[in-house]
Amino acid sequence: MKIKDELSIRNVAGERVMIVPGHSRKENTKAFIFNATSETLWNEFLSRTFSQEDVSRFLIRHYHLDSETAEDYASKWINSLNECEAVE
């Protein structure tokens, strides 16, 4: 999967936020607040194709997590990206 090129994280009122524009007038724009870990993952995988395994390996290396915890966090992060339509 890959993070959509047209998306970015911005600073809004002191929070790190991703804005997803609606595709039509009927569809509202959505905003998602990122914590520090989510933003680190976003920046790491922004311009390349990645898998859940890639995210898990990064979490193990960067945060020294055990593999089970890293796999759980990677799955949750990717599910969140899918829910907000941030990946293709």
C-alpha positions as CSV (number, residue, x, y, z in Angstrom):
1,M,0.0,0.0,0.0
2,K,1.0,3.6,-0.3
3,I,0.0,6.9,1.4
4,K,-1.9,9.1,-1.0
5,D,0.3,11.8,-2.5
6,E,-2.2,14.5,-2.1
7,L,-2.5,14.2,1.7
8,S,-0.3,15.9,4.3
9,I,-0.1,16.5,8.0
10,R,-0.5,20.2,9.2
11,N,-0.3,22.0,12.4
12,V,-3.8,23.2,13.4
13,A,-4.2,24.9,16.8
14,G,-1.2,23.1,18.2
15,E,-2.3,19.6,17.0
16,R,-0.9,17.6,14.1
17,V,-3.8,17.0,11.8
18,M,-4.4,15.3,8.4
19,I,-7.2,16.8,6.4
20,V,-9.0,14.6,3.9
21,P,-11.1,16.6,1.6
22,G,-14.6,15.3,0.6
23,H,-14.9,14.0,-2.9
24,S,-18.2,15.9,-3.6
25,R,-20.3,18.6,-2.0
26,K,-22.3,16.0,-0.2
27,E,-19.2,14.4,1.4
28,N,-17.7,16.3,4.3
29,T,-14.0,17.1,4.7
30,K,-12.6,14.9,7.5
31,A,-9.8,15.7,10.0
32,F,-7.7,13.2,11.8
33,I,-5.4,14.1,14.7
34,F,-2.0,12.3,14.8
35,N,0.0,11.4,17.9
36,A,3.8,11.5,17.7
37,T,4.1,7.8,16.8
38,S,1.6,8.0,14.0
39,E,3.4,11.0,12.6
40,T,6.7,9.2,12.8
41,L,5.2,6.3,10.9
42,W,3.6,8.7,8.4
43,N,6.9,10.4,7.7
44,E,8.8,7.1,7.4
45,F,6.4,5.6,4.9
46,L,5.1,8.7,3.1
47,S,6.9,8.3,-0.2
48,R,7.1,4.6,-0.7
49,T,5.1,1.4,-0.9
50,F,4.9,-0.5,2.4
51,S,3.3,-3.5,4.0
52,Q,2.1,-4.2,7.6
53,E,5.3,-6.2,8.0
54,D,7.4,-3.2,7.0
55,V,5.6,-1.1,9.7
56,S,6.0,-3.8,12.3
57,R,9.8,-4.1,11.6
58,F,10.2,-0.3,11.8
59,L,8.4,-0.2,15.2
60,I,10.6,-3.0,16.5
61,R,13.8,-1.2,15.4
62,H,12.7,2.4,16.3
63,Y,10.8,1.7,19.5
64,H,12.4,-1.6,20.6
65,L,9.0,-3.3,20.8
66,D,8.6,-7.1,20.9
67,S,7.2,-8.6,17.7
68,E,3.7,-9.3,19.0
69,T,3.2,-5.7,20.2
70,A,4.7,-4.2,17.0
71,E,2.4,-6.4,14.8
72,D,-0.6,-5.2,16.9
73,Y,0.3,-1.6,16.6
74,A,1.1,-1.9,12.9
75,S,-2.2,-3.5,12.2
76,K,-4.1,-0.7,14.1
77,W,-2.2,2.1,12.4
78,I,-2.9,0.6,8.9
79,N,-6.5,0.0,9.8
80,S,-6.8,3.7,10.8
81,L,-5.2,4.8,7.5
82,N,-7.7,2.6,5.6
83,E,-10.7,4.0,7.6
84,C,-9.7,7.5,6.7
85,E,-9.0,6.6,3.1
86,A,-5.4,7.7,3.3
87,V,-3.8,4.8,1.5
88,E,-4.2,3.3,-2.0
